Every structure is written in structure tokens, then in C-alpha cells.
């Protein structure tokens, strides 16, 4: 069986040359993209490990999450993956979250939820809210993390009114 463009020797040369050039361009784009991303994310605490960095900024706060009125556990070791410690993490399942970086950084509740892989897209944001020391925040997930503050995130899942199962973790 002949592949299109491979039957005639002159067409075969042109086809193989075209494929080689295309492969070269693809490899070049991938290398440039990797380099650009490494430069852009070099000082982004949400993308970097803090293992071998000199940490000058540390804060801690408590976070309580409820989904459809049921308390959801925040497990220990959030932010630890494959030997990499992220800038937002937990050490135990007591609800204390930590933020650490080389300099002061405007961490937000949403940053922690992102590192925690919280299913925010499955939540009805118009019915959900974030409370800061008992007062509702107008910034929702963009609420800044402040040292010693208590946060309560009350989420309502999109499936809560449809009779579908909720997204509350099992065992709660």
C-alpha cells in the first residue's frame, strides 16, 4: 500500500522534506514555549516549589469549608506533591492553612482552593459565599489571606437543587 504522496520518488522527497520541516518547527515551538513559561513563572509562588528557597514571608489562617451545608474536610499535606512543597499548604487536617514565600505576596482564598483542587466549577457561585471572621466578603474567592484570620467558605453545589448527588466528600 502506498501512502498519499509516497508513490512517485519526486513526490516522496517533497513529502518527507515537508514532514521534516514541520517536525522541526513543532520542536522549536515547544522549546521556545517551555523557555518562555519558565521565565514568566520563575517568581510566581503558585507555580513554584518552596523547598530550597529562603522564606521571608509566612502567614497562617483557619479555613472551614461547607458544601450544601455539610462540613468538608481539608486533608493534611495539601500542597505537597512529588517532593515539591507549594507556597500554600496544610500540615494537618485541623483547618489551618499556611502561605509562605520569599517576599510578601497577595495570596487569596481562591489560590488555596486551586492548589487543593477544589471543584469550584461544580459550585453555584451566585449562592456561595466566603465569610471572614463571620462577615461576608464581597470579593468571594478573591478574598485576601491575612494572618490569624478565620475564613468560612459556604458552597452550594449546582446539583443541590436538581436531586443529583452533592459534591460533599464521602464520610462527612
Backbone as a printed PyTorch tensor [residue, N CA C, xyz], in Angstrom:
tensor([[[  0.8520,  -1.1850,   0.0000],
         [  0.0000,   0.0000,   0.0000],
         [  0.8870,   1.2340,   0.0000]],

        [[  0.5520,   2.1740,  -0.8570],
         [  1.2820,   3.4280,  -0.9170],
         [  0.5090,   4.4980,  -0.1650]],

        [[  1.2240,   5.2760,   0.6320],
         [  0.6120,   6.4020,   1.3120],
         [  0.5590,   7.5650,   0.3350]],

        [[ -0.4140,   8.4480,   0.4610],
         [ -0.5130,   9.5800,  -0.4670],
         [  0.7920,  10.3780,  -0.4840]],

        [[  1.2580,  10.6740,  -1.6790],
         [  2.4810,  11.4540,  -1.8270],
         [  3.7460,  10.6320,  -1.7380]],

        [[  3.6460,   9.3050,  -1.5890],
         [  4.8340,   8.4730,  -1.4160],
         [  5.0890,   7.5530,  -2.6140]],

        [[  4.2220,   7.5350,  -3.6100],
         [  4.3780,   6.6280,  -4.7430],
         [  5.4680,   7.0850,  -5.6990]],

        [[  5.3930,   8.3230,  -6.1080],
         [  6.3660,   8.8780,  -7.0460],
         [  7.6120,   9.3220,  -6.2650]],

        [[  8.8270,   8.9460,  -6.6890],
         [ 10.0410,   9.3140,  -5.9470],
         [ 10.2110,  10.8170,  -5.7530]],

        [[  9.8430,  11.6460,  -6.7250],
         [  9.9880,  13.0980,  -6.5480],
         [  8.9740,  13.6180,  -5.5280]],

        [[  7.7600,  13.0780,  -5.5720],
         [  6.7540,  13.4780,  -4.5780],
         [  7.1550,  12.9850,  -3.1980]],

        [[  7.7650,  11.8060,  -3.1160],
         [  8.2000,  11.2490,  -1.8350],
         [  9.2170,  12.1780,  -1.1750]],

        [[ 10.1800,  12.6640,  -1.9550],
         [ 11.1950,  13.5760,  -1.4170],
         [ 10.5400,  14.8450,  -0.8770]],

        [[  9.6340,  15.4070,  -1.6480],
         [  8.9460,  16.6350,  -1.2250],
         [  8.1280,  16.3890,   0.0460]],

        [[  7.4260,  15.2490,   0.0880],
         [  6.6060,  14.9270,   1.2600],
         [  7.4710,  14.7520,   2.5000]],

        [[  8.5640,  13.9950,   2.3670],
         [  9.4560,  13.7830,   3.5130],
         [ 10.1230,  15.0840,   3.9500]],

        [[ 10.4850,  15.9440,   2.9980],
         [ 11.0790,  17.2410,   3.3360],
         [ 10.0610,  18.0990,   4.1010]],

        [[  8.8200,  18.0890,   3.5960],
         [  7.7530,  18.8420,   4.2770],
         [  7.5510,  18.3330,   5.7110]],

        [[  7.5060,  17.0110,   5.8970],
         [  7.3180,  16.4340,   7.2320],
         [  8.4870,  16.7690,   8.1530]],

        [[  9.7220,  16.7490,   7.6190],
         [ 10.8940,  17.0890,   8.4340],
         [ 10.8650,  18.5500,   8.8700]],

        [[ 10.4930,  19.4390,   7.9450],
         [ 10.4040,  20.8640,   8.2860],
         [  9.3050,  21.0850,   9.3220]],

        [[  8.1730,  20.4440,   9.1400],
         [  7.0680,  20.5730,  10.0950],
         [  7.4790,  20.0680,  11.4810]],

        [[  8.1660,  18.9390,  11.5340],
         [  8.6320,  18.4010,  12.8220],
         [  9.6300,  19.3560,  13.4680]],

        [[ 10.5220,  19.9270,  12.6810],
         [ 11.4970,  20.8910,  13.2120],
         [ 10.8210,  22.1140,  13.7930]],

        [[  9.8250,  22.6340,  13.0930],
         [  9.0880,  23.7970,  13.5890],
         [  8.3620,  23.4510,  14.8870]],

        [[  7.7230,  22.2820,  14.9370],
         [  6.9890,  21.8740,  16.1430],
         [  7.9280,  21.7450,  17.3360]],

        [[  9.0810,  21.1490,  17.1440],
         [ 10.0570,  21.0100,  18.2360],
         [ 10.5610,  22.3760,  18.6660]],

        [[ 10.8100,  23.2570,  17.7090],
         [ 11.2660,  24.6110,  18.0440],
         [ 10.2320,  25.3800,  18.8530]],

        [[  8.9680,  25.2930,  18.4490],
         [  7.8900,  25.9810,  19.1730],
         [  7.7810,  25.4300,  20.5950]],

        [[  7.8840,  24.1170,  20.7440],
         [  7.7980,  23.5160,  22.0820],
         [  8.9390,  23.9930,  22.9690]],

        [[ 10.1470,  24.0560,  22.4450],
         [ 11.2980,  24.5080,  23.2400],
         [ 11.1680,  25.9790,  23.6280]],

        [[ 10.7720,  26.8160,  22.6840],
         [ 10.5940,  28.2430,  22.9770],
         [  9.4850,  28.4360,  24.0090]],

        [[  8.3830,  27.7130,  23.8570],
         [  7.2720,  27.8140,  24.8000],
         [  7.7070,  27.4070,  26.2090]],

        [[  8.4380,  26.3290,  26.3250],
         [  8.9300,  25.8810,  27.6350],
         [  9.8410,  26.9270,  28.2590]],

        [[ 10.7290,  27.5080,  27.4820],
         [ 11.6440,  28.5240,  27.9900],
         [ 10.8810,  29.7640,  28.4480]],

        [[  9.9470,  30.2330,  27.6280],
         [  9.1780,  31.4330,  27.9730],
         [  8.3790,  31.2040,  29.2540]],

        [[  7.7420,  30.0390,  29.3920],
         [  6.9700,  29.7590,  30.6000],
         [  7.8640,  29.6900,  31.8270]],

        [[  9.0450,  29.1220,  31.6990],
         [  9.9410,  29.0410,  32.8600],
         [ 10.3960,  30.4300,  33.2900]],

        [[ 10.5850,  31.3400,  32.3400],
         [ 10.9670,  32.7100,  32.6790],
         [  9.7950,  33.4450,  33.3170]],

        [[  8.6050,  33.2950,  32.7370],
         [  7.4390,  34.0030,  33.2550],
         [  7.0310,  33.5130,  34.6490]],

        [[  7.1710,  32.2160,  34.9250],
         [  6.7200,  31.6540,  36.1930],
         [  7.8270,  31.5560,  37.2390]],

        [[  8.9790,  32.1180,  36.9820],
         [ 10.1040,  31.9990,  37.9080],
         [  9.7870,  32.6010,  39.2810]],

        [[  9.0310,  33.6830,  39.3140],
         [  8.7120,  34.3320,  40.5850],
         [  7.2330,  34.2230,  40.9320]],

        [[  6.5490,  33.2380,  40.4040],
         [  5.1410,  33.0370,  40.7080],
         [  5.0260,  31.9730,  41.8000]],

        [[  4.6370,  32.3640,  43.0140],
         [  4.5880,  31.3890,  44.1130],
         [  3.5560,  30.2880,  43.9200]],

        [[  2.5920,  30.4820,  43.0400],
         [  1.5920,  29.4510,  42.8140],
         [  2.0980,  28.3580,  41.8840]],

        [[  3.1870,  28.5950,  41.1930],
         [  3.7240,  27.6360,  40.2380],
         [  5.0540,  27.0280,  40.6830]],

        [[  5.6320,  27.5350,  41.7570],
         [  6.9670,  27.1150,  42.1720],
         [  6.9390,  26.3270,  43.4820]],

        [[  7.9600,  25.5180,  43.6700],
         [  8.1690,  24.8230,  44.9420],
         [  8.9380,  25.7590,  45.8670]],

        [[  8.6910,  25.6230,  47.1620],
         [  9.4130,  26.4720,  48.1180],
         [ 10.4820,  25.6930,  48.8730]],

        [[ 10.7210,  24.4490,  48.4830],
         [ 11.6400,  23.5700,  49.2160],
         [ 13.0090,  24.1920,  49.4530]],

        [[ 13.6400,  24.7440,  48.4330],
         [ 15.0150,  25.2300,  48.5440],
         [ 15.0930,  26.7450,  48.4610]],

        [[ 14.1040,  27.4150,  48.9510],
         [ 14.0800,  28.8820,  48.9100],
         [ 14.1810,  29.4430,  50.3200]],

        [[ 14.7090,  30.6380,  50.4010],
         [ 14.7560,  31.3350,  51.6830],
         [ 13.4050,  32.0240,  51.8710]],

        [[ 12.6390,  31.5270,  52.8390],
         [ 11.2790,  32.0150,  53.0640],
         [ 11.3190,  33.1650,  54.0630]],

        [[ 10.8370,  34.3280,  53.6280],
         [ 10.8170,  35.5140,  54.4870],
         [  9.3980,  35.9490,  54.8490]],

        [[  8.4090,  35.3750,  54.2020],
         [  7.0210,  35.7650,  54.4370],
         [  6.2110,  34.5170,  54.7530]],

        [[  5.6240,  34.4660,  55.9420],
         [  4.8110,  33.3280,  56.3570],
         [  3.5650,  33.8270,  57.0680]],

        [[  2.4300,  33.2550,  56.6880],
         [  1.1820,  33.5500,  57.3920],
         [  0.4100,  32.2520,  57.5500]],

        [[ -0.5250,  32.2600,  58.4750],
         [ -1.4220,  31.1180,  58.6440],
         [ -2.8180,  31.6410,  58.9730]],

        [[ -3.7950,  30.8670,  58.5790],
         [ -5.1860,  31.2200,  58.8240],
         [ -5.9690,  29.9240,  58.9570]],

        [[ -7.1800,  30.0200,  59.4580],
         [ -8.0280,  28.8300,  59.5260],
         [ -9.0930,  28.9270,  58.4400]],

        [[ -9.4140,  27.7810,  57.8670],
         [-10.4090,  27.7150,  56.8120],
         [-11.3590,  26.5740,  57.1160]],

        [[-12.6190,  26.8780,  57.0220],
         [-13.6750,  25.8830,  57.1910],
         [-14.4840,  25.8890,  55.9050]],

        [[-14.7070,  24.7220,  55.3330],
         [-15.4550,  24.6220,  54.0800],
         [-16.7190,  23.8010,  54.3160]],

        [[-17.8470,  24.3430,  53.8650],
         [-19.0900,  23.5750,  53.8780],
         [-19.6110,  23.5050,  52.4510]],

        [[-20.1300,  22.3330,  52.0940],
         [-20.7240,  22.1270,  50.7780],
         [-22.1390,  21.6130,  51.0020]],

        [[-23.0950,  22.3760,  50.5170],
         [-24.5120,  22.0480,  50.7070],
         [-24.8440,  21.8540,  52.1850]],

        [[-24.2290,  22.6700,  53.0450],
         [-24.4970,  22.6310,  54.4770],
         [-23.7260,  21.5770,  55.2520]],

        [[-22.9540,  20.7420,  54.5830],
         [-22.1750,  19.7000,  55.2630],
         [-20.7060,  20.0830,  55.2730]],

        [[-20.0830,  19.8950,  56.4190],
         [-18.6680,  20.2560,  56.5500],
         [-17.8070,  19.3170,  55.7090]],

        [[-16.9070,  19.9130,  54.9450],
         [-15.9660,  19.1460,  54.1260],
         [-14.5890,  19.2030,  54.7870]],

        [[-13.9110,  18.0860,  54.8170],
         [-12.5800,  18.0310,  55.4210],
         [-11.5380,  18.6080,  54.4740]],

        [[-10.5910,  19.3110,  55.0560],
         [ -9.4090,  19.7470,  54.3310],
         [ -8.3030,  18.8290,  54.8130]],

        [[ -7.8080,  17.9600,  53.9580],
         [ -6.8500,  16.9550,  54.4100],
         [ -5.4720,  17.5280,  54.7330]],

        [[ -4.6930,  16.7470,  55.4380],
         [ -3.3040,  17.0970,  55.7040],
         [ -2.5120,  16.9770,  54.4100]],

        [[ -1.4360,  17.7130,  54.3520],
         [ -0.4770,  17.6440,  53.2330],
         [ -1.0340,  18.1590,  51.9000]],

        [[ -1.9990,  19.0540,  51.9240],
         [ -2.3970,  19.7430,  50.6950],
         [ -1.2080,  20.6210,  50.3130]],

        [[ -0.8440,  20.6260,  49.0610],
         [  0.2820,  21.4420,  48.6070],
         [  1.6030,  20.7030,  48.5990]],

        [[  1.5940,  19.4290,  48.9570],
         [  2.7930,  18.5890,  48.9060],
         [  2.5760,  17.5480,  47.8260]],

        [[  3.4280,  17.5640,  46.8180],
         [  3.2410,  16.6150,  45.7180],
         [  4.5950,  16.2610,  45.1060]],

        [[  4.9250,  14.9910,  45.1350],
         [  6.1490,  14.5170,  44.5000],
         [  7.4100,  15.2000,  44.9730]],

        [[  7.5370,  15.4520,  46.2540],
         [  8.7320,  16.1030,  46.7930],
         [  8.7180,  17.6190,  46.6730]],

        [[  7.6490,  18.1780,  46.1520],
         [  7.5270,  19.6270,  45.9790],
         [  6.5260,  20.1690,  46.9940]],

        [[  6.9630,  21.1670,  47.7510],
         [  6.0550,  21.8520,  48.6730],
         [  5.6640,  23.1720,  48.0480]],

        [[  4.3760,  23.3540,  47.8030],
         [  3.8630,  24.5920,  47.2250],
         [  3.8120,  25.6830,  48.2910]],

        [[  3.5810,  26.9080,  47.8630],
         [  3.5680,  28.0430,  48.7820],
         [  2.3180,  28.0790,  49.6620]],

        [[  1.2510,  27.4300,  49.2580],
         [  0.0460,  27.3060,  50.0710],
         [ -0.1150,  25.8400,  50.4220]],

        [[ -0.2490,  25.5360,  51.7070],
         [ -0.2530,  24.1350,  52.1190],
         [ -0.9140,  23.9550,  53.4760]],

        [[ -1.1820,  22.6930,  53.8000],
         [ -1.6410,  22.3230,  55.1410],
         [ -0.6770,  21.2910,  55.6890]],

        [[ -0.5660,  21.2350,  56.9980],
         [  0.2740,  20.2290,  57.6430],
         [ -0.5690,  19.1280,  58.2670]],

        [[ -1.7670,  19.4910,  58.7170],
         [ -2.6660,  18.5090,  59.3220],
         [ -4.0790,  18.8040,  58.8330]],

        [[ -5.0340,  18.0120,  59.2890],
         [ -6.4220,  18.2090,  58.8500],
         [ -7.2350,  19.0550,  59.8280]],

        [[ -6.5780,  19.9650,  60.5400],
         [ -7.2550,  20.8040,  61.5300],
         [ -7.8280,  22.1080,  60.9520]],

        [[ -7.6930,  22.3270,  59.6310],
         [ -8.2440,  23.5260,  59.0130],
         [ -7.2900,  24.6970,  58.9570]],

        [[ -6.0760,  24.5350,  59.4520],
         [ -5.0880,  25.6150,  59.3910],
         [ -4.3780,  25.5250,  58.0450]],

        [[ -4.3940,  26.6430,  57.3220],
         [ -3.6840,  26.7060,  56.0470],
         [ -2.5200,  27.6820,  56.1920]],

        [[ -1.4480,  27.3900,  55.5000],
         [ -0.2380,  28.1910,  55.5850],
         [  0.0990,  28.7490,  54.2190]],

        [[  0.6660,  29.9520,  54.2130],
         [  1.1700,  30.5720,  52.9980],
         [  2.5920,  31.0240,  53.2930]],

        [[  3.5070,  30.7200,  52.3940],
         [  4.9040,  31.0760,  52.5780],
         [  5.5160,  31.4330,  51.2360]],

        [[  6.3660,  32.4680,  51.2350],
         [  7.0510,  32.8540,  50.0190],
         [  8.2710,  33.6910,  50.3740]],

        [[  9.0780,  33.9990,  49.3850],
         [ 10.3230,  34.7290,  49.6180],
         [ 10.0750,  36.1740,  50.0080]],

        [[  8.9410,  36.7370,  49.6230],
         [  8.5660,  38.1040,  49.9710],
         [  7.0530,  38.1680,  50.1100]],

        [[  6.5600,  39.2830,  50.6060],
         [  5.1120,  39.4220,  50.7800],
         [  4.4170,  39.2570,  49.4340]],

        [[  3.3350,  38.4800,  49.4570],
         [  2.5910,  38.2030,  48.2360],
         [  1.1020,  38.2450,  48.5630]],

        [[  0.2670,  38.7870,  47.6770],
         [ -1.1750,  38.8840,  47.9640],
         [ -1.9200,  37.5560,  47.7100]],

        [[ -1.7140,  36.6010,  48.6020],
         [ -2.4080,  35.3160,  48.4820],
         [ -3.9040,  35.5170,  48.6940]],

        [[ -4.6950,  34.6850,  48.0210],
         [ -6.1520,  34.7450,  48.1270],
         [ -6.7000,  33.3680,  48.4730]],

        [[ -7.9250,  33.3230,  48.9840],
         [ -8.5860,  32.0500,  49.2850],
         [ -8.6640,  31.1890,  48.0230]],

        [[ -8.9580,  31.8010,  46.9000],
         [ -9.0500,  31.0750,  45.6410],
         [ -7.7470,  30.3910,  45.2540]],

        [[ -6.6150,  30.9870,  45.6160],
         [ -5.3190,  30.3490,  45.3400],
         [ -5.2210,  29.0190,  46.0850]],

        [[ -5.6290,  29.0330,  47.3520],
         [ -5.5860,  27.7800,  48.1160],
         [ -6.5500,  26.7620,  47.5250]],

        [[ -7.7570,  27.1890,  47.1600],
         [ -8.7340,  26.2670,  46.5750],
         [ -8.1970,  25.6600,  45.2780]],

        [[ -7.4390,  26.4320,  44.5080],
         [ -6.8480,  25.9370,  43.2680],
         [ -5.7950,  24.8670,  43.5690]],

        [[ -4.9350,  25.1170,  44.5320],
         [ -3.9140,  24.1330,  44.9000],
         [ -4.5720,  22.8930,  45.5130]],

        [[ -5.6610,  23.0840,  46.2250],
         [ -6.4140,  21.9980,  46.8560],
         [ -7.2060,  21.1860,  45.8210]],

        [[ -7.2860,  21.6710,  44.5840],
         [ -8.0870,  21.0510,  43.5130],
         [ -9.5670,  20.9930,  43.8890]],

        [[-10.0440,  22.0520,  44.5030],
         [-11.4440,  22.1380,  44.8920],
         [-12.3010,  22.2680,  43.6340]],

        [[-13.4150,  21.5350,  43.5240],
         [-14.2420,  21.5670,  42.3060],
         [-15.1390,  22.8110,  42.2310]],

        [[-14.5390,  23.9780,  42.1250],
         [-15.2870,  25.2320,  42.1290],
         [-16.2610,  25.3290,  40.9510]],

        [[-15.9310,  24.7360,  39.8350],
         [-16.8250,  24.7840,  38.6650],
         [-18.1220,  24.0310,  38.9070]],

        [[-18.1270,  23.1470,  39.8750],
         [-19.3320,  22.3890,  40.1930],
         [-20.2010,  23.1100,  41.2180]],

        [[-19.7720,  24.2950,  41.6550],
         [-20.4920,  25.0570,  42.6700],
         [-21.2550,  26.2120,  42.0200]],

        [[-22.3740,  26.5640,  42.6210],
         [-23.1710,  27.7080,  42.1780],
         [-22.6000,  28.9400,  42.8730]],

        [[-21.8030,  29.7040,  42.1490],
         [-21.1140,  30.8480,  42.7490],
         [-22.0730,  31.9420,  43.1980]],

        [[-23.2470,  32.0260,  42.5750],
         [-24.2050,  33.0680,  42.9640],
         [-24.8250,  32.7840,  44.3290]],

        [[-24.8090,  31.5180,  44.7610],
         [-25.3770,  31.1490,  46.0570],
         [-24.2930,  30.8780,  47.1040]],

        [[-23.0540,  30.7980,  46.6950],
         [-21.9490,  30.5000,  47.6090],
         [-21.3610,  31.7960,  48.1460]],

        [[-20.6530,  31.6810,  49.2740],
         [-20.0610,  32.8880,  49.8630],
         [-18.8570,  32.5340,  50.7270]],

        [[-18.0450,  33.5490,  50.9980],
         [-16.8850,  33.4320,  51.8800],
         [-17.0950,  34.3960,  53.0400]],

        [[-16.9770,  33.8700,  54.2540],
         [-17.0920,  34.6980,  55.4490],
         [-15.6920,  34.8920,  56.0410]],

        [[-15.3900,  36.1290,  56.4040],
         [-14.1130,  36.4600,  57.0340],
         [-14.4200,  36.9070,  58.4540]],

        [[-14.0190,  36.1060,  59.4210],
         [-14.3240,  36.3730,  60.8350],
         [-15.8210,  36.6260,  61.0230]],

        [[-16.6550,  35.8600,  60.2970],
         [-18.1080,  35.9430,  60.4360],
         [-18.7930,  36.9700,  59.5580]],

        [[-18.0420,  37.7580,  58.8000],
         [-18.6150,  38.7920,  57.9410],
         [-18.4080,  38.3900,  56.4780]],

        [[-19.4880,  38.4590,  55.6900],
         [-19.3860,  38.0530,  54.2890],
         [-18.4550,  38.9720,  53.5090]],

        [[-17.5760,  38.3780,  52.7310],
         [-16.6290,  39.1350,  51.9110],
         [-17.2410,  39.4150,  50.5440]],

        [[-17.1430,  40.6480,  50.0570],
         [-17.6520,  40.9500,  48.7180],
         [-16.7430,  40.3980,  47.6180]],

        [[-15.5440,  39.9610,  47.9790],
         [-14.5580,  39.5120,  46.9960],
         [-14.6420,  38.0240,  46.6780]],

        [[-15.5080,  37.2800,  47.3620],
         [-15.6920,  35.8430,  47.1770],
         [-14.3350,  35.1370,  47.2030]],

        [[-13.9400,  34.4210,  46.1540],
         [-12.6890,  33.6520,  46.2100],
         [-11.4500,  34.5440,  46.0810]],

        [[-11.6450,  35.8040,  45.7650],
         [-10.5150,  36.7360,  45.6770],
         [-10.2380,  37.4240,  47.0180]],

        [[-10.8580,  36.9210,  48.0630],
         [-10.6410,  37.4580,  49.4010],
         [ -9.1820,  37.2380,  49.8050]],

        [[ -8.4860,  38.2970,  50.1990],
         [ -7.0720,  38.1450,  50.5650],
         [ -6.8950,  37.3080,  51.8340]],

        [[ -5.8440,  36.5150,  51.8590],
         [ -5.4850,  35.7500,  53.0590],
         [ -4.7250,  36.6690,  54.0030]],

        [[ -5.1690,  36.7330,  55.2440],
         [ -4.4950,  37.5530,  56.2500],
         [ -4.1360,  36.6740,  57.4330]],

        [[ -3.0160,  36.9540,  58.0420],
         [ -2.5030,  36.1560,  59.1440],
         [ -3.4770,  36.1630,  60.3240]],

        [[ -3.7620,  34.9690,  60.8470],
         [ -4.5890,  34.8210,  62.0300],
         [ -6.0830,  34.9580,  61.8070]],

        [[ -6.5270,  35.0420,  60.5930],
         [ -7.9400,  35.2500,  60.2780],
         [ -8.6540,  33.9110,  60.1190]],

        [[ -9.9470,  33.8960,  60.4570],
         [-10.7650,  32.6900,  60.2690],
         [-11.6630,  32.8990,  59.0560]],

        [[-11.5960,  31.9600,  58.1240],
         [-12.4040,  32.0040,  56.9130],
         [-13.3740,  30.8350,  56.9130]],

        [[-14.5810,  31.1170,  56.4530],
         [-15.5580,  30.0480,  56.2900],
         [-16.0950,  30.1590,  54.8710]],

        [[-15.8990,  29.1000,  54.0980],
         [-16.3780,  29.0640,  52.7170],
         [-17.6350,  28.2090,  52.6810]],

        [[-18.7470,  28.8260,  52.3200],
         [-20.0200,  28.1250,  52.2280],
         [-20.3830,  27.9770,  50.7580]],

        [[-20.2780,  26.7430,  50.2600],
         [-20.5490,  26.4790,  48.8520],
         [-21.8490,  25.7080,  48.6880]],

        [[-22.5730,  26.0570,  47.6430],
         [-23.7760,  25.3390,  47.2510],
         [-23.4700,  24.7300,  45.8820]],

        [[-23.6000,  23.4130,  45.7860],
         [-23.2890,  22.7640,  44.5150],
         [-24.4080,  23.0200,  43.5110]],

        [[-24.0340,  23.0120,  42.2460],
         [-25.0300,  23.2030,  41.1840],
         [-26.0460,  22.0780,  41.1880]],

        [[-25.6500,  20.9020,  41.6470],
         [-26.5330,  19.7380,  41.6590],
         [-27.4410,  19.6910,  42.8830]],

        [[-27.2770,  20.6130,  43.8390],
         [-28.0310,  20.5190,  45.0930],
         [-29.5330,  20.6560,  44.8950]],

        [[-29.9880,  21.4360,  43.9310],
         [-31.4150,  21.6240,  43.7300],
         [-32.0270,  20.6570,  42.7450]],

        [[-31.1970,  19.8750,  42.0560],
         [-31.7150,  19.0020,  40.9950],
         [-31.9540,  17.5710,  41.4510]],

        [[-31.6510,  17.2670,  42.7020],
         [-31.8240,  15.9120,  43.1880],
         [-30.6270,  15.0260,  42.8850]],

        [[-29.6300,  15.5620,  42.1880],
         [-28.4000,  14.8070,  41.9150],
         [-27.5730,  14.7300,  43.1790]],

        [[-26.6280,  13.8140,  43.2370],
         [-25.7980,  13.7190,  44.4280],
         [-24.9480,  14.9710,  44.6050]],

        [[-24.6580,  15.3100,  45.8520],
         [-23.8530,  16.5070,  46.1230],
         [-22.3840,  16.1620,  45.9550]],

        [[-21.5400,  17.1750,  46.0300],
         [-20.1090,  17.0010,  45.8820],
         [-19.4070,  16.9550,  47.2290]],

        [[-20.1610,  16.7160,  48.2770],
         [-19.5690,  16.6000,  49.5970],
         [-18.7080,  15.3340,  49.6270]],

        [[-17.4780,  15.4550,  50.1300],
         [-16.6220,  14.2690,  50.1850],
         [-17.2520,  13.1480,  50.9920]],

        [[-17.0070,  11.9000,  50.6380],
         [-17.5930,  10.7770,  51.3710],
         [-17.1480,  10.7540,  52.8160]],

        [[-18.0090,  10.2840,  53.6730],
         [-17.6740,  10.1460,  55.0960],
         [-17.8900,  11.4040,  55.9050]],

        [[-18.5240,  12.4300,  55.3380],
         [-18.7670,  13.6490,  56.1280],
         [-20.2190,  13.7730,  56.4760]]])
